[in-house]
Amino acid sequence: MPRATLHNRQDSLERALNLFWQKGFHATSLKDIEHALDMRPGSIYATFGSKDGLFQEALDCYSARSLPRDGKPDGQPRLAIDR
């Protein structure tokens, strides 16, 4: 019987996003990620593939919640080409 996942993926992405926002991608170490996500390195790699994979997924999550479905911020002017 498989073990239940003890972490919430969305919560992990939020924590990672905050960490990358504070320190930047290059200054964020795997040790920083381990502490922020409360995960071991093997679990981080198994879940997200790599630091870059985690970063990309965190950005995708941020974009999804920040932009409406049409991909353009509300109230922002549209270029004539977009109309």
Protein Blocks (a to p, Z undefined) as FASTA:
>chain_A
ZZddfbdfklmmmmmmmmmmmnommlpcfklmmmmnopafklmmmmnopaklmmmmmmmm
mmmmmpcfkopaehiacdfklZZ
